[in-house]
Amino acid sequence: MPTKVNITPNGRMSLPADIRKRLGLVDGGSVYLDETDEGVVLRTAAQAVTRAQALAKRYTDGSPDAAVEAFLARRREESGE
């Protein structure tokens, strides 16, 4: 369910307390902002790490010792470079 968050003239916004509590941000913390074609996505550090790990697994076929060179070659191939 969408939640309206106001942004002050100096660019600050406040996440409602119940959302901060659910995300484990009760004592403050950081969130990562991702601008997408769909809009803006905020992620906690843990969510950002989980997403990065999933992307890494996708590009390394789950192999923990995949070579950087193989990763970059696959990336170039997929992007058409």
C-alpha positions in Angstrom: 0.0 0.0 0.0 1.5 3.4 -1.0 2.5 5.7 1.8 2.6 9.5 1.3 5.9 11.0 2.5 6.3 14.8 2.4 9.6 16.3 1.4 10.7 19.6 3.0 11.9 22.5 0.9 15.5 21.5 1.8 15.0 18.0 0.5 14.5 16.1 3.8 11.8 13.4 4.1 10.8 11.3 7.1 9.8 7.7 6.9 6.8 6.9 9.1 7.8 5.2 12.4 6.0 1.9 11.6 7.9 1.5 8.4 11.2 2.3 10.1 10.4 -0.3 12.7 9.6 -3.0 10.2 12.8 -2.2 8.3 15.0 -2.3 11.4 15.8 1.4 11.2 14.5 2.3 14.7 17.9 3.8 15.8 18.4 5.6 12.5 20.4 4.2 9.6 20.8 4.5 5.9 18.7 3.6 3.0 19.9 3.3 -0.6 17.8 5.1 -3.3 17.5 3.5 -6.7 15.9 5.5 -9.5 14.2 3.2 -12.0 11.9 3.5 -15.0 9.1 2.6 -12.6 10.0 5.3 -10.0 12.1 5.5 -6.9 13.0 2.4 -4.8 14.4 2.7 -1.3 16.4 -0.3 0.1 18.0 -0.9 3.5 21.7 -1.9 3.5 20.7 -5.5 4.0 18.2 -5.4 1.1 20.8 -3.8 -1.1 23.4 -6.5 -0.2 20.8 -9.3 -0.9 20.0 -7.8 -4.3 23.7 -7.4 -5.1 24.4 -11.0 -4.2 21.5 -12.2 -6.3 22.9 -10.2 -9.3 26.4 -11.6 -8.7 25.0 -15.2 -8.5 23.1 -14.6 -11.8 26.3 -13.4 -13.6 28.6 -16.1 -12.1 26.2 -19.0 -12.5 26.4 -19.4 -8.7 30.1 -20.3 -8.9 31.9 -18.8 -5.9 35.2 -18.8 -7.7 34.1 -17.4 -11.0 36.9 -15.4 -12.6 36.5 -11.6 -13.0 37.5 -11.9 -16.6 34.7 -14.4 -17.4 32.2 -12.2 -15.6 33.3 -9.1 -17.7 33.3 -11.1 -20.9 29.7 -12.3 -20.2 28.7 -8.8 -19.3 30.1 -7.4 -22.6 28.4 -10.1 -24.5 25.0 -9.5 -22.9 25.2 -5.7 -23.4 26.3 -6.0 -27.0 29.6 -4.2 -26.4 
